[in-house]
Amino acid sequence: MQKRKLEFNYTMFNAFEELSSEQQKLMQSAISARENAYAPYSKFQVGAAVLLNNDEIVIGSNQENASYPAGVCAERVAMLYAGAKYPGIKINAIAITASSNNHKVDTPVTSCGICRQSMAEYEQKQKAPIEILMMGEIGQVIHCDSVLDLIPFAFDSSFL
């Protein structure tokens, strides 16, 4: 038996204003998308914005359903829409932000496991990393160079 250690690097920005102008534009698109969230059950609004290699930005927001499993997260809405509207165009980055009707979200919010797996599929398919920016409503922003940093043992087609 071997015990192994897994590590990755990320950047923690103290505030939105520390991001590059391109990153700010992408995160601002995610913030705007968050306003379109349909979250009557969780009261937790999430917005996502995907930057494509052709400089298009595609947005998505979480869309809940009374039958909870039928709801769709913002990240998947944005990525699926990007894949449908711009097939074959590389995804460079995704920004994610969240707010709550119940409290101020002042720490970075990360994607759920299903979204991480879905984003990893796109990264694996295009054979190039997808940068990810994550923030709450206010405060710090986490930047990772690759979605696979968040799900290092991702399931992929090689297992099928």
Z-matrix of the N, CA and C atoms (Angstrom, degrees):
N
C 1 1.450
C 2 1.526 1 108.95
N 3 1.314 2 114.97 1 141.10
C 4 1.465 3 121.40 2 175.68
C 5 1.516 4 108.69 3 -122.61
N 6 1.293 5 115.64 4 131.44
C 7 1.452 6 119.79 5 172.60
C 8 1.527 7 106.54 6 -94.80
N 9 1.341 8 115.83 7 128.78
C 10 1.458 9 120.65 8 -177.13
C 11 1.513 10 110.17 9 -122.14
N 12 1.318 11 114.63 10 158.62
C 13 1.462 12 120.80 11 -179.10
C 14 1.517 13 108.25 12 -119.69
N 15 1.301 14 115.87 13 136.46
C 16 1.454 15 121.74 14 179.89
C 17 1.523 16 108.46 15 -116.06
N 18 1.325 17 116.61 16 127.47
C 19 1.465 18 121.48 17 179.86
C 20 1.514 19 109.72 18 -134.98
N 21 1.318 20 115.62 19 157.09
C 22 1.456 21 120.69 20 171.20
C 23 1.518 22 108.45 21 -149.47
N 24 1.310 23 115.10 22 159.47
C 25 1.457 24 121.19 23 179.51
C 26 1.516 25 110.17 24 -100.81
N 27 1.305 26 116.32 25 146.19
C 28 1.455 27 122.19 26 173.42
C 29 1.523 28 108.17 27 -146.47
N 30 1.312 29 115.38 28 163.59
C 31 1.460 30 121.07 29 178.45
C 32 1.511 31 108.51 30 -111.46
N 33 1.334 32 116.20 31 133.92
C 34 1.456 33 121.60 32 176.19
C 35 1.529 34 107.79 33 -110.15
N 36 1.324 35 114.86 34 114.16
C 37 1.457 36 120.60 35 174.19
C 38 1.523 37 107.60 36 -90.90
N 39 1.323 38 117.16 37 140.16
C 40 1.464 39 120.52 38 -179.04
C 41 1.520 40 113.04 39 -74.49
N 42 1.333 41 116.38 40 -22.72
C 43 1.463 42 120.21 41 -177.65
C 44 1.526 43 109.96 42 -159.41
N 45 1.306 44 115.34 43 158.75
C 46 1.464 45 124.42 44 176.73
C 47 1.529 46 111.12 45 -49.91
N 48 1.325 47 116.37 46 -40.17
C 49 1.463 48 121.77 47 -175.46
C 50 1.526 49 113.73 48 -64.54
N 51 1.314 50 118.07 49 -17.64
C 52 1.460 51 121.72 50 178.56
C 53 1.532 52 112.79 51 -80.46
N 54 1.325 53 117.28 52 -14.39
C 55 1.460 54 120.46 53 179.36
C 56 1.517 55 110.66 54 -68.51
N 57 1.328 56 116.99 55 156.76
C 58 1.461 57 121.00 56 173.88
C 59 1.526 58 108.36 57 -65.17
N 60 1.311 59 116.97 58 164.09
C 61 1.470 60 119.63 59 -179.45
C 62 1.531 61 110.84 60 -61.44
N 63 1.327 62 118.40 61 -37.78
C 64 1.465 63 121.53 62 177.65
C 65 1.531 64 110.83 63 -65.07
N 66 1.328 65 116.79 64 -42.54
C 67 1.457 66 120.87 65 178.47
C 68 1.532 67 111.03 66 -66.13
N 69 1.329 68 116.74 67 -39.69
C 70 1.465 69 120.60 68 177.74
C 71 1.527 70 110.88 69 -62.22
N 72 1.321 71 116.18 70 -41.79
C 73 1.470 72 120.28 71 179.43
C 74 1.531 73 110.31 72 -62.02
N 75 1.329 74 116.33 73 -43.36
C 76 1.461 75 120.49 74 179.83
C 77 1.526 76 110.62 75 -65.67
N 78 1.338 77 117.14 76 -45.31
C 79 1.461 78 120.18 77 -179.80
C 80 1.528 79 110.64 78 -66.05
N 81 1.319 80 117.42 79 -37.22
C 82 1.464 81 120.06 80 177.68
C 83 1.531 82 110.70 81 -63.04
N 84 1.323 83 116.62 82 -35.82
C 85 1.468 84 120.42 83 175.38
C 86 1.528 85 110.40 84 -64.30
N 87 1.325 86 116.88 85 -38.70
C 88 1.467 87 120.78 86 177.50
C 89 1.525 88 110.93 87 -66.91
N 90 1.321 89 116.49 88 -39.10
C 91 1.468 90 120.74 89 177.82
C 92 1.525 91 109.93 90 -62.70
N 93 1.324 92 116.65 91 -43.48
C 94 1.471 93 120.44 92 177.42
C 95 1.523 94 110.98 93 -63.20
N 96 1.322 95 117.14 94 -41.15
C 97 1.468 96 121.43 95 179.19
C 98 1.522 97 110.70 96 -63.24
N 99 1.315 98 116.28 97 -35.51
C 100 1.470 99 121.25 98 179.94
C 101 1.532 100 111.14 99 -56.90
N 102 1.315 101 116.39 100 -32.54
C 103 1.465 102 120.98 101 -179.86
C 104 1.531 103 111.72 102 -66.23
N 105 1.336 104 117.66 103 -18.43
C 106 1.467 105 122.11 104 -179.80
C 107 1.524 106 112.98 105 -94.51
N 108 1.319 107 116.42 106 3.47
C 109 1.465 108 119.63 107 -177.91
C 110 1.527 109 110.71 108 -63.17
N 111 1.319 110 115.10 109 144.14
C 112 1.455 111 121.84 110 173.24
C 113 1.523 112 105.67 111 -110.35
N 114 1.337 113 116.32 112 97.42
C 115 1.457 114 121.60 113 -173.20
C 116 1.530 115 111.63 114 -133.94
N 117 1.352 116 117.59 115 56.71
C 118 1.461 117 119.75 116 -176.88
C 119 1.532 118 113.89 117 -70.12
N 120 1.324 119 118.58 118 -17.14
C 121 1.459 120 121.50 119 -175.42
C 122 1.525 121 111.40 120 -96.94
N 123 1.310 122 117.25 121 -50.40
C 124 1.463 123 120.74 122 -178.74
C 125 1.522 124 112.46 123 -83.77
N 126 1.321 125 116.58 124 -23.56
C 127 1.476 126 122.00 125 -174.42
C 128 1.534 127 110.75 126 60.26
N 129 1.338 128 115.45 127 26.00
C 130 1.467 129 123.17 128 -176.80
C 131 1.524 130 107.88 129 -120.37
N 132 1.331 131 116.64 130 105.76
C 133 1.458 132 122.02 131 -175.52
C 134 1.522 133 109.99 132 -95.16
N 135 1.328 134 115.39 133 131.16
C 136 1.462 135 121.30 134 179.48
C 137 1.519 136 108.61 135 -125.53
N 138 1.330 137 115.14 136 136.59
C 139 1.455 138 121.67 137 174.93
C 140 1.515 139 109.71 138 -122.72
N 141 1.314 140 116.08 139 145.67
C 142 1.462 141 121.58 140 178.18
C 143 1.520 142 108.69 141 -136.16
N 144 1.318 143 115.53 142 146.94
C 145 1.462 144 121.64 143 175.79
C 146 1.518 145 108.02 144 -136.77
N 147 1.322 146 115.09 145 131.68
C 148 1.461 147 122.60 146 -178.13
C 149 1.519 148 108.75 147 -110.33
N 150 1.322 149 116.41 148 127.60
C 151 1.468 150 122.12 149 175.36
C 152 1.517 151 108.56 150 -97.53
N 153 1.333 152 115.56 151 120.24
C 154 1.461 153 121.32 152 -179.88
C 155 1.522 154 110.99 153 -93.12
N 156 1.312 155 115.69 154 162.96
C 157 1.454 156 121.75 155 -179.81
C 158 1.529 157 112.90 156 -64.63
N 159 1.332 158 117.70 157 -18.28
C 160 1.471 159 121.28 158 177.02
C 161 1.530 160 111.36 159 -92.85
N 162 1.351 161 116.92 160 13.78
C 163 1.470 162 125.87 161 178.77
C 164 1.521 163 114.63 162 72.33
N 165 1.336 164 117.61 163 5.29
C 166 1.463 165 120.43 164 173.63
C 167 1.526 166 108.82 165 -73.84
N 168 1.316 167 116.42 166 146.07
C 169 1.460 168 122.26 167 173.07
C 170 1.521 169 107.53 168 -115.28
N 171 1.319 170 115.84 169 125.79
C 172 1.462 171 123.19 170 -179.85
C 173 1.525 172 106.72 171 -113.43
N 174 1.332 173 116.62 172 133.64
C 175 1.456 174 120.20 173 -176.64
C 176 1.525 175 112.14 174 -112.12
N 177 1.319 176 114.65 175 162.05
C 178 1.451 177 121.58 176 174.42
C 179 1.517 178 109.31 177 -155.42
N 180 1.326 179 116.17 178 157.98
C 181 1.461 180 121.61 179 176.30
C 182 1.526 181 108.01 180 -139.76
N 183 1.330 182 115.76 181 157.96
C 184 1.459 183 117.74 182 -179.96
C 185 1.518 184 110.41 183 -68.05
N 186 1.318 185 114.92 184 142.19
C 187 1.458 186 123.12 185 -177.83
C 188 1.530 187 107.71 186 -129.31
N 189 1.337 188 115.76 187 101.77
C 190 1.457 189 120.58 188 -176.33
C 191 1.523 190 111.66 189 -83.60
N 192 1.317 191 113.43 190 167.26
C 193 1.459 192 121.13 191 179.99
C 194 1.522 193 107.17 192 -145.61
N 195 1.337 194 117.57 193 146.14
C 196 1.464 195 120.64 194 178.61
C 197 1.528 196 111.14 195 -57.14
N 198 1.314 197 117.30 196 -30.33
C 199 1.456 198 122.27 197 171.14
C 200 1.530 199 105.43 198 -88.57
N 201 1.321 200 116.58 199 88.84
C 202 1.463 201 122.62 200 -167.55
C 203 1.536 202 116.50 201 -42.37
N 204 1.319 203 119.57 202 -46.18
C 205 1.476 204 117.47 203 -178.89
C 206 1.532 205 114.08 204 -62.33
N 207 1.323 206 117.61 205 -17.25
C 208 1.462 207 120.59 206 -178.75
C 209 1.527 208 112.20 207 -79.63
N 210 1.327 209 117.99 208 -11.85
C 211 1.462 210 120.90 209 177.83
C 212 1.516 211 111.02 210 -69.15
N 213 1.327 212 115.71 211 160.47
C 214 1.465 213 120.83 212 -179.12
C 215 1.531 214 109.17 213 -130.36
N 216 1.314 215 115.72 214 135.34
C 217 1.465 216 121.85 215 179.94
C 218 1.525 217 111.54 216 -75.58
N 219 1.322 218 115.83 217 155.87
C 220 1.461 219 122.61 218 -177.42
C 221 1.528 220 112.38 219 -58.51
N 222 1.317 221 117.29 220 -42.11
C 223 1.460 222 121.07 221 -177.91
C 224 1.523 223 111.26 222 -60.09
N 225 1.337 224 115.85 223 -44.85
C 226 1.459 225 119.69 224 -178.89
C 227 1.530 226 111.13 225 -70.70
N 228 1.331 227 117.24 226 -37.55
C 229 1.466 228 119.42 227 176.54
C 230 1.532 229 109.27 228 -57.74
N 231 1.334 230 116.94 229 -49.09
C 232 1.470 231 120.96 230 -177.55
C 233 1.527 232 111.75 231 -64.82
N 234 1.318 233 117.51 232 -46.40
C 235 1.466 234 119.87 233 -176.70
C 236 1.528 235 112.14 234 -69.61
N 237 1.318 236 117.06 235 -39.67
C 238 1.459 237 119.49 236 178.43
C 239 1.527 238 111.05 237 -66.05
N 240 1.320 239 116.31 238 -39.28
C 241 1.459 240 120.26 239 177.33
C 242 1.536 241 110.28 240 -65.16
N 243 1.332 242 116.64 241 -42.37
C 244 1.474 243 120.00 242 177.73
C 245 1.529 244 110.25 243 -60.81
N 246 1.340 245 116.42 244 -43.06
C 247 1.457 246 120.24 245 179.68
C 248 1.518 247 112.85 246 -65.63
N 249 1.337 248 116.48 247 -34.18
C 250 1.463 249 120.52 248 -179.74
C 251 1.525 250 111.88 249 -77.61
N 252 1.316 251 117.02 250 -40.41
C 253 1.465 252 120.41 251 -176.10
C 254 1.533 253 112.29 252 -84.13
N 255 1.318 254 117.41 253 -33.34
C 256 1.465 255 121.97 254 -176.82
C 257 1.533 256 110.58 255 -127.85
N 258 1.321 257 118.08 256 61.80
C 259 1.469 258 119.77 257 -177.69
C 260 1.530 259 111.04 258 -60.37
N 261 1.311 260 114.71 259 137.31
C 262 1.461 261 119.89 260 177.75
C 263 1.520 262 114.76 261 83.11
N 264 1.324 263 118.24 262 -6.08
C 265 1.472 264 120.77 263 178.10
C 266 1.527 265 108.36 264 -87.54
N 267 1.311 266 116.01 265 127.92
C 268 1.460 267 122.63 266 -177.68
C 269 1.531 268 110.78 267 -63.85
N 270 1.328 269 115.40 268 141.29
C 271 1.468 270 122.15 269 173.37
C 272 1.521 271 107.66 270 -93.96
N 273 1.318 272 116.28 271 121.70
C 274 1.466 273 120.69 272 -179.87
C 275 1.525 274 113.03 273 -87.14
N 276 1.344 275 116.03 274 -40.35
C 277 1.463 276 119.22 275 -173.80
C 278 1.520 277 110.47 276 -158.03
N 279 1.321 278 114.97 277 160.15
C 280 1.463 279 121.86 278 172.29
C 281 1.524 280 107.93 279 -137.06
N 282 1.330 281 115.35 280 138.66
C 283 1.464 282 122.10 281 175.58
C 284 1.519 283 108.17 282 -115.73
N 285 1.332 284 116.11 283 139.74
C 286 1.459 285 122.21 284 -177.26
C 287 1.521 286 108.57 285 -132.40
N 288 1.328 287 115.92 286 136.75
C 289 1.457 288 121.66 287 177.30
C 290 1.522 289 109.28 288 -144.02
N 291 1.325 290 116.15 289 152.57
C 292 1.464 291 119.58 290 -178.27
C 293 1.521 292 111.09 291 -143.03
N 294 1.332 293 114.47 292 152.14
C 295 1.465 294 121.87 293 173.74
C 296 1.520 295 108.18 294 -139.04
N 297 1.307 296 116.28 295 165.12
C 298 1.456 297 121.36 296 -178.92
C 299 1.519 298 109.98 297 -135.27
N 300 1.321 299 115.64 298 145.83
C 301 1.460 300 119.80 299 173.62
C 302 1.526 301 111.00 300 -76.55
N 303 1.329 302 117.59 301 -13.99
C 304 1.460 303 122.42 302 -174.47
C 305 1.523 304 114.51 303 -93.90
N 306 1.328 305 117.23 304 -24.31
C 307 1.467 306 120.70 305 -178.91
C 308 1.531 307 109.22 306 -165.21
N 309 1.312 308 116.81 307 165.79
C 310 1.461 309 122.26 308 176.81
C 311 1.527 310 108.11 309 -78.93
N 312 1.322 311 117.20 310 124.28
C 313 1.467 312 121.89 311 178.70
C 314 1.533 313 107.03 312 -90.07
N 315 1.340 314 115.35 313 101.85
C 316 1.459 315 119.79 314 -173.94
C 317 1.527 316 113.39 315 -113.89
N 318 1.328 317 116.20 316 15.27
C 319 1.467 318 121.09 317 172.82
C 320 1.528 319 107.90 318 -126.03
N 321 1.320 320 117.60 319 152.90
C 322 1.465 321 120.01 320 -179.53
C 323 1.529 322 111.73 321 -59.74
N 324 1.320 323 115.32 322 137.35
C 325 1.462 324 122.49 323 178.56
C 326 1.524 325 108.14 324 -102.17
N 327 1.322 326 115.54 325 131.37
C 328 1.461 327 119.84 326 179.40
C 329 1.528 328 110.22 327 -100.94
N 330 1.293 329 115.45 328 164.72
C 331 1.465 330 121.88 329 -179.55
C 332 1.522 331 110.86 330 -75.01
N 333 1.341 332 115.50 331 151.29
C 334 1.459 333 120.70 332 175.36
C 335 1.538 334 109.15 333 -70.59
N 336 1.311 335 116.02 334 170.33
C 337 1.462 336 120.97 335 -178.28
C 338 1.523 337 113.59 336 -62.38
N 339 1.326 338 117.10 337 -39.57
C 340 1.467 339 119.81 338 179.60
C 341 1.528 340 110.00 339 -63.69
N 342 1.325 341 117.18 340 -42.40
C 343 1.469 342 120.14 341 178.83
C 344 1.525 343 111.34 342 -66.35
N 345 1.326 344 116.84 343 -40.12
C 346 1.475 345 119.75 344 177.55
C 347 1.522 346 110.12 345 -59.22
N 348 1.333 347 116.77 346 -45.09
C 349 1.466 348 120.65 347 178.97
C 350 1.522 349 110.90 348 -63.63
N 351 1.324 350 117.16 349 -42.58
C 352 1.473 351 120.83 350 179.70
C 353 1.520 352 111.40 351 -63.92
N 354 1.329 353 116.46 352 -44.33
C 355 1.469 354 120.03 353 178.98
C 356 1.520 355 110.68 354 -65.79
N 357 1.345 356 116.34 355 -37.07
C 358 1.465 357 120.27 356 178.79
C 359 1.521 358 110.92 357 -61.84
N 360 1.332 359 116.70 358 -36.98
C 361 1.473 360 120.53 359 178.26
C 362 1.528 361 110.82 360 -59.03
N 363 1.343 362 116.30 361 -44.01
C 364 1.468 363 119.79 362 178.40
C 365 1.527 364 110.97 363 -64.53
N 366 1.327 365 116.36 364 -41.87
C 367 1.460 366 119.99 365 179.42
C 368 1.526 367 110.89 366 -63.12
N 369 1.320 368 117.12 367 -43.75
C 370 1.461 369 121.11 368 179.40
C 371 1.529 370 110.91 369 -65.90
N 372 1.332 371 115.73 370 -40.48
C 373 1.473 372 120.51 371 -179.01
C 374 1.527 373 111.25 372 -62.39
N 375 1.323 374 116.94 373 -41.94
C 376 1.471 375 119.63 374 -176.71
C 377 1.528 376 112.95 375 -87.99
N 378 1.346 377 116.47 376 -4.31
C 379 1.465 378 121.86 377 177.98
C 380 1.530 379 112.21 378 53.51
N 381 1.324 380 115.34 379 37.95
C 382 1.464 381 121.72 380 177.51
C 383 1.522 382 108.16 381 -153.44
N 384 1.328 383 116.77 382 143.44
C 385 1.469 384 119.16 383 -177.33
C 386 1.527 385 112.95 384 -66.47
N 387 1.320 386 114.21 385 151.44
C 388 1.457 387 122.57 386 173.19
C 389 1.525 388 106.28 387 -113.82
N 390 1.320 389 116.43 388 115.98
C 391 1.461 390 120.02 389 176.97
C 392 1.524 391 108.89 390 -67.97
N 393 1.327 392 116.07 391 149.38
C 394 1.462 393 119.88 392 -179.98
C 395 1.529 394 109.71 393 -133.79
N 396 1.334 395 114.89 394 131.04
C 397 1.467 396 123.39 395 175.95
C 398 1.516 397 107.43 396 -114.49
N 399 1.326 398 117.11 397 133.11
C 400 1.465 399 120.83 398 -178.11
C 401 1.522 400 109.92 399 -133.92
N 402 1.330 401 115.67 400 131.67
C 403 1.459 402 119.89 401 175.59
C 404 1.520 403 109.93 402 -146.87
N 405 1.311 404 115.61 403 165.11
C 406 1.456 405 120.71 404 172.18
C 407 1.520 406 108.02 405 -85.93
N 408 1.300 407 114.66 406 -142.26
C 409 1.463 408 121.25 407 177.19
C 410 1.527 409 110.41 408 -79.89
N 411 1.309 410 115.17 409 -37.06
C 412 1.470 411 123.59 410 179.36
C 413 1.527 412 107.78 411 -143.15
N 414 1.315 413 115.61 412 169.60
C 415 1.463 414 119.85 413 170.94
C 416 1.509 415 115.06 414 94.19
N 417 1.322 416 114.33 415 -148.42
C 418 1.454 417 122.31 416 -172.48
C 419 1.524 418 112.87 417 -65.34
N 420 1.338 419 114.22 418 156.42
C 421 1.464 420 122.35 419 177.37
C 422 1.526 421 107.78 420 -129.70
N 423 1.317 422 116.01 421 130.23
C 424 1.465 423 121.55 422 175.39
C 425 1.522 424 108.47 423 -96.95
N 426 1.329 425 116.04 424 136.19
C 427 1.468 426 122.29 425 175.13
C 428 1.520 427 108.52 426 -122.17
N 429 1.331 428 116.14 427 126.01
C 430 1.465 429 122.43 428 173.88
C 431 1.526 430 107.81 429 -117.29
N 432 1.315 431 116.06 430 144.06
C 433 1.462 432 121.28 431 -178.75
C 434 1.528 433 112.87 432 -73.35
N 435 1.324 434 116.93 433 -20.92
C 436 1.461 435 120.72 434 -174.68
C 437 1.522 436 110.36 435 -151.41
N 438 1.323 437 116.44 436 141.26
C 439 1.463 438 121.44 437 173.97
C 440 1.522 439 109.53 438 -59.21
N 441 1.331 440 117.26 439 -36.51
C 442 1.459 441 120.42 440 -177.68
C 443 1.526 442 112.67 441 -63.94
N 444 1.339 443 117.74 442 -15.99
C 445 1.464 444 119.70 443 172.16
C 446 1.521 445 110.53 444 -62.34
N 447 1.336 446 116.69 445 -30.98
C 448 1.458 447 121.44 446 -176.96
C 449 1.519 448 113.37 447 -87.37
N 450 1.323 449 117.01 448 -14.58
C 451 1.466 450 121.05 449 -179.71
C 452 1.539 451 108.17 450 -145.90
N 453 1.330 452 115.74 451 70.90
C 454 1.472 453 119.80 452 -172.35
C 455 1.525 454 114.47 453 -64.40
N 456 1.304 455 118.69 454 -23.13
C 457 1.457 456 120.99 455 178.77
C 458 1.525 457 110.16 456 -108.30
N 459 1.308 458 115.82 457 46.03
C 460 1.469 459 121.65 458 -177.34
C 461 1.524 460 110.76 459 -62.43
N 462 1.303 461 114.63 460 143.62
C 463 1.456 462 121.76 461 173.08
C 464 1.521 463 107.37 462 -75.97
N 465 1.335 464 117.43 463 138.29
C 466 1.455 465 119.49 464 177.48
C 467 1.536 466 110.60 465 -142.21
N 468 1.301 467 114.95 466 178.21
C 469 1.465 468 120.00 467 -174.26
C 470 1.526 469 113.81 468 -64.45
N 471 1.325 470 117.77 469 -17.29
C 472 1.464 471 119.27 470 179.83
C 473 1.527 472 111.85 471 -66.78
N 474 1.336 473 117.07 472 -18.96
C 475 1.462 474 120.60 473 178.81
C 476 1.529 475 112.45 474 -81.08
N 477 1.320 476 117.12 475 -16.50
C 478 1.469 477 120.61 476 -175.01
C 479 1.517 478 112.18 477 -80.91
